[in-house]
Amino acid sequence: MSSSEITPEKYRHDLEVVRNTGAQVIKDFGMFGVDISFSGNPETAYRELLHQTEPALAKLYNDNRTSFMALLYRIDVSEKKVNELIGIEKKPAFFAKLAEVVVEREFMKVLIRKLFSA
C-alpha cells in the first residue's frame, strides 16, 4: 500500500490514531515551550487541537519566527505551503488554516506509522 492509497477518513475516529495524534501534537509543540493538552475524546479531538494550535502558532509567529519555522519544519509543513497560505489568507484566517494543515499533517504522520509499522 502506498501513501497515496491511504484513506484517512476511515481512521478519523480510530481511538488509537486520535490519541497518538494528540500525543504527537503535544510532543512537537512542547519542544518549543508550547503546552497543548488533549482529552483523548475522538468526537472533539480535531476541534480541541485546532482550538489550541491556532493561537499557539500565532504567538510563535509573532514572538519567535525562528521557533515558528523550526516547529513547522519538525512537523513537516513546507515553507512553500506556509508562503502559499500567507499569500491567499488574511492574518486571522492564515493561522486558522495553518492550524488545520498542522493537525492534518500530524494525523497523517501517525496514520502512516500505524499502517506501515505492522
C-alpha positions, 0 to 999 in steps of 0.5 A: 500500500502506498501513501497515496492509497491511504484513506484517512477518513476511515481512521478519523475516529480510530481511538488509537490514531486520535490519541497518538495524534494528540500525543504527537501534537503535544510532543512537537509543540512542547519542544518549543515551550508550547503546552497543548493538552488533549482529552483523548475524546475522538468526537472533539479531538480535531476541534480541541487541537485546532482550538489550541494550535491556532493561537499557539502558532500565532504567538510563535509567529509573532514572538519567535519566527525562528521557533515558528519555522523550526516547529513547522519544519519538525512537523513537516509543513513546507515553507512553500505551503506556509508562503502559499497560505500567507499569500491567499489568507488574511492574518486571522484566517492564515493561522486558522488554516495553518492550524488545520494543515498542522493537525492534518499533517500530524494525523497523517504522520501517525496514520502512516506509522500505524499502517506501515509499522505492522 
